[in-house]
Amino acid sequence: MRFKSATAVGALHPILFFAGVYVVVLLFSIFICSTIFYSCNATKTAIVKKSEQKASPVTNTTASLADVK
């Protein structure tokens, strides 16, 4: 009597399938969450940089020296 190993792989097919689905969903969720996180922080950083540029005396001094020349 010969035993076939294909039945053992067939029995593992649902487990392997859901493990693969889990890995794909995990990668997509990390990508989506990091995209949302960085997009939220990017707007705050841009607002802070704009307010720092307006309040910075170096940029005002440079602009006034350029106007004088």
C-alpha positions, 0 to 999 in steps of 0.5 A: 500500500502506497501513501500519498503525501498530496493529501497532507498538503491538501489538508494544509491548504486552508491554513496556508491560504489564510496565513498568506491572506494574513500576511498580505493584510498585515502589510497593507494595514501597515502601509495604510496606517503609516501613510495616514500617520505621515500625512497628518504629521506633514501638515503640522510640520508645514504649518510650523515651518511657515510660522517660523519663516514669518517670525524669523528675523534672518529672513526679514533681514535678508529680504530688506538687504536685497531691497536696499541694493 
